[in-house]
């Protein structure tokens, strides 16, 4: 009964979305306030019904209702409650329901908090938002019904993929979706602006908080996914340039560009058609990401729904949404009046360079991800483009971008003073020198790694210099600096924090790529390995079974200079319901570095035909285990830096200009569009 | 001229969309087998205890057109394709050999007792070693072997009636000519 209620709620939400897509648009065209206002009520009702559907599905998972096919496929009565709940979106159908739930949540948020939007724009935005909703709700109802019953119901479920039973991954999809779907709001704003044929500074101000929120969620989602890959996959790596990783990375890159270009629209009334294009592209790439993951066009460990029928449906959505919006763009964008002019050396110009580099980087990732498919289309062989391609193309684009960050943020709007900016960065230059010399003394080469650390120091120190400049630290009396710091706009604080975070990420990536130490060795009980000053002794194994898995646990005693540092327990787990083994790395972090141990296979597996399955071999005292030990310097900084950058985004989001209910700026304050071109 | 510039994104997208549409026409389950058109690997596997058919080796398979199916009791899609294998076995169209892959013998025996046994012989590959030689990376997988003992076709995932009618049976008929 609950499942049918959920299904019915989805159908009602679809019907409401259909009306919400059409009626407000007519209202906005005719200037009919009642029809336009209908959008607000509809958006809230649509959200309510999807929430009911999602609640019903969650209920079915929590009580393990095995008459629902989806629960059978991806849940099990013995699973911990947390993973029963996260199992809701650990599969194709459920994750699509989560997608529309978040979409409707954003729509409802615009409806509720959008008091400061002009009614016509608000109606059009909500209408576009509803069109996206119609497409995805129809997709769910027609091809991926999560509430399908199964008869007769089996005694128990097939369980969730054990590799996905992990707190890090449990919250990875919702955050990623917050980001993806957050860009849908920006997309709706862009399309609504194109329909109206007007983009002004106020538009930039409305769009920015949504971009920030989406970008921050996406950052957190990607960081969480990469952290999960790091500790769960047991390869000691944190980013694999996997097609599905790239699918989430491309909207992130475009989102970062959009974040910066929207500032130019807001402050200087320039770069309008470019910003609109970025807004369309950010969501388009989110859709393409969904398409790639859901259609099985690219094979990947992540692609859990390989179904051509669904692929065709998503492709149709893609063509209508992206093709339609780009057609609208081609028609309307040329008539957008471009505003403020600026000199080649100015903050605007800096942001243009930022945008060009980020856009080019997105293009390289896009080509690298889809090149194998393209080659096959040309009748060529099946190839895959690996990390070497991305490292060779992506890194050279990022280096100049990151180098320019501190300089650009010190330039003034309209016309900047390059020499002045560079002289003010002397402190940052000193920091770079100190760091590079220190690294040279401690580690020696390679040159690339020294440059990378120098770049990280440049970013971090540059962010601090810019902040110190703003509050006139050490130039004005201290009390005045404090006063200035207190009154500094939150968006300025946000920029400083976010840029600093990027510096931290760069340091982490550089150090771990250049100076990771890996030891792979057969170890018997009592053997020891020396790594980076630590002695790791293999003390034996024991059993550590969980509620739904069996586990063999290695015991490793870590000492440094004879002093005990830690005991580490890497595990090999076996999930009997799925017949699937997993490895659990043991990680000990000092913030400056991680010690990372993976327990591998035993030397001579049991002969076939013998008693127990050999996923969890019963070792003899002299059994040798393959053990992989990594020493990863600064690797935690990658995720710490990401969290700092997200924090910067959140601080910027609380800026009073973005705050809900902030007083509207009067029209006169908005710069008049200049008669350019 | 300037207007044309604004058409560039649309044109680029159309190209990408065509490219995607092509990508969809590929069957993602058709992963080329490293063994395709090569002789089957040499192997001998013990029989499943409690199941009334012999074990499986390369000699058993060679000499006639045959189907080799990789299955396991823990594998859900195997359960999906099982009725199709049962029907095929009842028609005695082609000998079906099973490789019981990464499975406990007792579980597999119970599974076959419950659902029926379509296999003329079953090799118990508990460690998955022989599976590696066959290039198996998931169950179920199905191979069609010709008279000379060469792998002629590999299908990944549960056999559907459509695949059976449109690909597998015509291929068997052609190989038997």
Interface residues (C-beta under 8 A of the other chain):
Chain A: X73 X158 X273 X277 X280 X281 X284 X288 X291 X295 X296 X297 X298 X299 X306 X308 X311 X312 X315 X318 X319 X322 X323 X326 X327 X329 X330 X333 X334 X370 X373 X374 X376 X377 X382 X576 X577 X578 X579 X605 X606 X607 X608 X609 X610 X613 X614 X615
Chain B: X2 X3 X6 X7 X9 X10 X13 X14 X16 X17 X19 X20 X21 X22 X23 X24 X26 X27 X28 X29 X31 X32 X45 X46 X72 X74 X75 X76 X102 X103 X104 X105 X124 X125 X126 X127 X129
